[in-house]
Amino acid sequence: MKEIELKLISELMKNSRRSDRDLAKAIGTSQPTVSRMIGKLEKEGIIKEYTMIPNFRKLGFEIMAVIFIKLNHELTAEEREEMYKASHEMEKRTHTAFFLVMDGIGINQDVIAVSFHKSYSDYAGYIQRAREQAASGMKAYMNVDSISGFLVDLNNDAHYQSMTLSKIAAHLRAIESEKKE
């Protein structure tokens, strides 16, 4: 990736509402160049979407849950698709707000999900329903061996780092600066 593209991405991660003219000024190029680069980065899938990060507590969420799921075996493509569909159905029925659900490796777990809940009882109800579906042998959930979670109290102001893309943007710029030296 070109240095100018990385600068543009970093600026967009800090604030995606800025005009192309403002972005051009910030990265030291012309507005038409910024417009072309944005189109190219979107077409290549490097820029997936433009969004903002709200204060989840002010939206009525008290709990952010990091949920870990251990599967009893590696899923086939068909099982993965079935689980994907079932999780979306459950998300609709339970009105759970998922931020992320992905496969991964580590701490003896296979899937991680990050979700937001209005209360602890809302979270506990979601986990109970997921466990019940796994225990009942519902085909999509029968591969689930265990479900556990780490809860973040959003009412507690003692957070070490807030969730923001600005910090990742600064990190990318610092790495690029180190490469130059």
N, C-alpha and C positions, 0 to 999 in steps of 0.2 A: 504494500500500500504506500502510496506517495505521502510524503510529509505534509503537504498542503491538505490532502484528504483527511489525514489524521487530525490535523488542526481543526478542520471543519467539523468533523464528527465530535471532537471534544467540545467545541463551542455549542453545537446542537444539544449535546448531553447536558450542558449547563443550563441551557434555556432554548427549547425548540420553537419558541414563539417569536424569536427575533427575525427581522426582515433579512432578505438576501443582501440588501445594501449594508445593514449593520454587521452581518456576518463577514462580508467582504472586507470591511474596514478592520474588523478584529483580527482577521488572518492575513491581511496585507495583499489582497488581490481585488479583482474587479467584480462587480455584481453579476454580469453575465457569466463569468467563470464559476462563481458560486452556484448559480442556477443550473448550469450544465453539470457541475460535479454532483449536486444533490440528485438530479435526475439519474445520473449514472449509478450513484451509490444505492438509490432506491431500486433501480432495475437489476442490479447485481445482488440485491437482498441484504446488503450490509446495513442499510437503514430499513428496519422492518415496520416501524410505526412511530408516530409522534404522540407523546402523552405527557402527563404530569403526575407527580406523586403527591397525593393529598395527605392531610393529617387524618389518619384513620380513626383516631380517638374522637375527633370532632365530627366524624361521620357516624358515630354511634357504636363503633367496635371497641370492645374492651380487651379482647384476647387476639393475639397473633399466635397461631400454632404451627410448629414445624413438626410434621408428622412423618414418621419413618415406618416403612412397610417392608417386612421380610417375606419373600416368596419361598415356596417349598421347592421350586425348581425354576430354571430359566424358561421364560415364556416363549412359545412358538409365535410366529407372526399372527396366526389366527387367534390365539389366546390373548395376545397383546391388543388386538383390535377389539375383541370382546370386552376386555377389561376397560379399554378406553371408552367404549359406548356405555357400559354399565356405570362408570364413574361420572360421566356426563349426565346420565339419567338421575343418579343419586344427587348430584349437585343441584339439579333443577328441583327435585322433590324436597330437599332439605334446606334450600336457599343458602347454601354455603358459598362464601366468596373465596374462590381459589386464586392465588397469585401465581402459583407455580406447581406443576406436577411433572416430575421427570425421573427417568431411570438413572441409576448411578452406582457407584462402587464405594464402599467404606463402612466402617463401624458395623460390619456384618449385616448391612441392610441393602435393599435392592431399589427402593423407590422412595423419593422424598416429595412431600407436598407442603406447601405453605398456604395457610388459609386464615381468614379473618372471621371472628365470631362476635356476636353482640354481647355474649356473656359466657361465663364458665359452663353454665347448664346447657347452653346452645352447643358448645364444643363437645361436652360430655354426651349429649344426645346424638350428635353426629358420629362420634366414635362408637357408641353403643350400637347404632344401626349398622355401621360398617362391620363390626365384629359379628353381629347377628347374621348378616348376609354371608359372611365367610363361614360361620358355623353351620348355617342351614344348607350348605353345599350348593348355594347359587352358583351356577357354572362359572360365571365371570370372576367370582370371588373365591372359588375353592382352591386357588393357587396361593392364597394368602396364608402365611404361617403365623405372623404376628403383626400387630399394629401398636406403635407407641408414639408418644409426642413430647415435645418440649414447648412449654407455654411461655409467652411473653405478655406480661401485664401492661397494656398500653396506657393505663392510668398512672403508671409509675414513671415519673420524669427522669429517673436515674439511668438513662440509656447511654451507653458508651459511644455509639456511633448511630446516627439516624440513617434510615434507608434513603439513599439519594444516588443519582447517577453523576452528580458533580464531582464526587470523590474519585470515581472511576475515571472520569475525564481528566482530572488533575494527574492521576497515576499514569495514564497513557501519555500525557504530555511530558511528564518527568522521565519516563523511559526513553522517549524520543530525544529528549535533551541529553541524556546520558550517552546515547548512541553517537551523538555529534562530537562529544568530547574525546 
